[in-house]
Amino acid sequence: MGASSGFGRGVAERLGEYKANVVLAARRTDLLEEVAAKVRTNGGTALVVTMDISKPEDVQRLKDSALKQFGDIDVWINMAGVGAIGRFWEIPIEEQAQIVDINLKGFIYGSHAAINQFTKQGYGVLINMGSIESENPLAYHASYAATKGGVLNLGEAINQELRLNGHKNIKVVTVEPWAFDTPFWRHAANYSGGTPRMAAMDNPDKVVNAVIWSSLHPRKELAVATKAKLTRFSHHLFPHTTERMSANIVHKYQIKTAPPTPPTSGSVFKPMESGRGVDDGVRARMKVEKKQLKMQKKQK
């Protein structure tokens, strides 16, 4: 779920290279068909299911479609998600509620459907896309951080229940990346007053590779790339200091130096036409913005 762009699209297309049977789910049908064509070109098999992860009936329809087409499910990946950037009290409450519906309740629906199928089969891997914010919540991302903390706790609890009930061949993985250059930033609701951005973004291929690896070598938590690993380690040792330092970084990049932009609800309620790839050129945009800021300072 979440296969139309970003990490989800990258994972789907890469699975095609491994000749996998891939079920593609998201709200944007045209993009799913585009990804499906790439999966088939790469050598895999693709089934497209248009759905909304925040609707449990859609999640059930997705599961039924996958079983009808392929007979069983080896790996289930919950990867749909959306964020909201800005001061908590300035982001409309209905948008924050919808973020919970997508990022947390949607993952509960997907996890419930997957685990029920896995217990019938006797095996399976559930991969939930968390974030380094599952460990270390960031300022100006309050609702998003809350949902990602919930995703981590969801996976941890399910893993213990599976252990206690003898399901040794069923695993739940929470993947925890730092900020990566994907359409997430374009699609996020943004009430910060500045263009959506983050320090030290990485190439999304690192997360794509990590998800594929996790499907074969599942572990409970997987922090992706050096910055996520260091942040996780630091937060375990010095939680308050790490949160304070991280907040200062976000404040500098998002509030103090980001060029002005009007508020938007992004793709919280309905999908956007733009933001269709795996990489979204955020790093290149930020470089241009940085040069423009330097020129403005010189002119003053």
Rosetta blueprint (number, residue, H / E / L):
1 M L
2 G L
3 A L
4 S L
5 S L
6 G H
7 F H
8 G H
9 R H
10 G H
11 V H
12 A H
13 E H
14 R H
15 L H
16 G H
17 E H
18 Y L
19 K L
20 A L
21 N E
22 V E
23 V E
24 L E
25 A E
26 A E
27 R L
28 R L
29 T H
30 D H
31 L H
32 L H
33 E H
34 E H
35 V H
36 A H
37 A H
38 K H
39 V H
40 R H
41 T H
42 N H
43 G L
44 G L
45 T E
46 A E
47 L E
48 V E
49 V E
50 T E
51 M L
52 D L
53 I L
54 S L
55 K L
56 P H
57 E H
58 D H
59 V H
60 Q H
61 R H
62 L H
63 K H
64 D H
65 S H
66 A H
67 L H
68 K H
69 Q H
70 F H
71 G L
72 D L
73 I L
74 D L
75 V E
76 W E
77 I E
78 N E
79 M L
80 A L
81 G L
82 V L
83 G L
84 A E
85 I E
86 G L
87 R L
88 F H
89 W H
90 E H
91 I L
92 P L
93 I H
94 E H
95 E H
96 Q H
97 A H
98 Q H
99 I H
100 V H
101 D H
102 I H
103 N H
104 L H
105 K H
106 G H
107 F H
108 I H
109 Y H
110 G H
111 S H
112 H H
113 A H
114 A H
115 I H
116 N H
117 Q H
118 F H
119 T H
120 K H
121 Q H
122 G L
123 Y L
124 G E
125 V E
126 L E
127 I E
128 N E
129 M E
130 G L
131 S L
132 I H
133 E H
134 S H
135 E L
136 N L
137 P L
138 L L
139 A L
140 Y L
141 H L
142 A H
143 S H
144 Y H
145 A H
146 A H
147 T H
148 K H
149 G H
150 G H
151 V H
152 L H
153 N H
154 L H
155 G H
156 E H
157 A H
158 I H
159 N H
160 Q H
161 E H
162 L H
163 R H
164 L H
165 N L
166 G L
167 H L
168 K L
169 N L
170 I E
171 K E
172 V E
173 V E
174 T E
175 V E
176 E E
177 P E
178 W L
179 A L
180 F E
181 D L
182 T L
183 P L
184 F H
185 W H
186 R H
187 H H
188 A L
189 A E
190 N E
191 Y L
192 S L
193 G L
194 G E
195 T L
196 P L
197 R L
198 M L
199 A L
200 A L
201 M L
202 D E
203 N L
204 P L
205 D H
206 K H
207 V H
208 V H
209 N H
210 A H
211 V H
212 I H
213 W H
214 S H
215 S H
216 L H
217 H L
218 P L
219 R L
220 K L
221 E E
222 L E
223 A E
224 V E
225 A H
226 T H
227 K H
228 A H
229 K H
230 L H
231 T H
232 R H
233 F H
234 S H
235 H H
236 H H
237 L H
238 F L
239 P H
240 H H
241 T H
242 T H
243 E H
244 R H
245 M H
246 S H
247 A H
248 N H
249 I H
250 V H
251 H H
252 K H
253 Y H
254 Q H
255 I H
256 K H
257 T L
258 A L
259 P L
260 P E
261 T L
262 P L
263 P L
264 T E
265 S L
266 G L
267 S L
268 V L
269 F L
270 K L
271 P L
272 M L
273 E L
274 S L
275 G L
276 R L
277 G L
278 V L
279 D L
280 D L
281 G L
282 V H
283 R H
284 A H
285 R H
286 M H
287 K H
288 V H
289 E H
290 K H
291 K H
292 Q H
293 L H
294 K H
295 M H
296 Q H
297 K H
298 K H
299 Q H
300 K L
